[in-house]
């Protein structure tokens, strides 16, 4: 199944803000082949060291300011 066929909430290029006000840009969207869960690779916008994290939708909901429709 392709990444486009699986339901996801965020797009590559979106910038999300953590509760500590740091901003993270989504650089990749992936699928966990074992669980079919959407994973996002995020890059800290202000980091000089190109800090990255890989998180799930549920981790984004818990750790980032997200507008829920």
C-alpha positions in Angstrom: 0.0 0.0 0.0 1.4 3.4 -0.9 1.8 6.4 1.5 -0.8 8.3 -0.5 -3.5 5.6 0.1 -3.2 5.8 3.9 -5.1 8.4 5.9 -2.7 11.1 7.3 -3.2 14.4 9.0 -0.2 16.4 8.0 1.7 17.2 4.8 5.4 17.4 3.9 6.4 21.0 4.4 4.0 21.7 7.2 5.5 23.5 10.3 4.3 22.3 13.7 4.9 24.1 17.0 5.8 22.1 20.1 4.4 23.3 23.4 7.9 24.7 24.2 7.4 27.0 21.1 10.1 25.3 19.0 9.1 24.9 15.4 9.5 21.6 13.5 9.0 21.1 9.7 7.8 17.8 8.3 10.4 16.7 5.9 9.1 13.2 5.1 6.0 11.1 5.6 6.4 7.3 5.8 4.4 4.2 6.6 5.5 1.7 9.2 5.3 -1.5 7.2 4.4 -3.6 10.3 1.6 -1.5 11.7 0.5 0.7 8.6 0.9 3.7 11.0 1.9 7.0 9.5 5.3 8.3 10.6 6.6 11.8 10.1 10.3 12.9 10.0 10.5 16.4 11.6 13.4 18.8 11.4 13.9 21.5 14.0 13.6 24.8 12.0 16.0 26.8 14.3 18.6 24.0 14.9 22.1 24.7 13.7 22.7 20.9 13.9 19.8 19.8 11.7 18.1 18.0 14.7 15.4 15.5 13.5 12.7 13.4 15.1 10.5 10.6 13.8 7.0 10.7 15.3 3.5 9.2 14.9 0.2 11.1 14.6 -0.6 10.3 18.2 2.8 11.7 19.4 2.2 14.9 17.4 -1.2 15.2 19.1 0.4 14.9 22.5 3.5 17.1 22.0 2.6 19.8 19.5 0.1 22.6 19.2 -2.3 21.2 16.6 -5.6 22.6 15.4 -8.2 19.9 15.5 -11.0 20.2 13.0 
